Amino acid sequence: MAHPKWKTSKSRKRKRRTHHQADVAQIATCKTTGEKHIYHQAYKVGDDLYYRGQVLVKGAEEDI
């Protein structure tokens, strides 16, 4: 098995990877609500907080 002759430091590796990023933010559409949102981000619909089509936090409900 091949082994590297020198260890690549964390900073050297991270400097190399700084340019490995998406040019434009990717937009997804929720199958549950139909709302457009950024991938891997929670999003609000009304007062509810959703992530991957599931409610994470229910909005404040009014007492009448």
N, C-alpha and C positions, 0 to 999 in steps of 0.2 A: 504494500500500500504506500502511496506517495504521501509524504509529510512536508509541510512548509518548512523552509530553512530558518525563517524568522517569524515570530509571532506578530500579527498585525494588531496594533494597538486600537483601543476603542475610539480614540480621537481620529486616528487615521482612517478607520473604517467609516466613521460618521461624516468626515469631510468628503469622502468619496460619494457617499449616498445623499448628500444634500440636494443634488440635482435630480434625484429619482423621485419625481412627484407628478401628479396629474396636472395637465395644463389647465383644464377647465373642470370645475366641480361637477361631479356626476349627479344627475337628478333622477330620483326614483318616484314612482307613483304607488301610493299605498293601495293594496287590494281591498282593504276593509273600508276606508273612508274616501278613497279617490284623491286624496290630498297629495300634492307634489312636495318632496322634501329631499334633503341631501342624504346620501348613503351613510349609514352608521351614525346617524344623529337622531335624537329624540325631536319630536315636533308637536306643536299644539294645534288642536282642532277645537275651537270654542274655548272651554276652560279645561278640557282634558289633555293630558300629556300622553302621547303615543310613542311606541318604539316597536318596530317590526310588526305593525298591525295589531298590537295589543295595548290596552290601556295600562299605563304605568301609574299615573296619579289621576284620580277622579277630581274634577273641578268642584268648587264650592257649590253646594246645593242650597237653594233658598228655602227657608221655612215660612210657609204662609199660614 
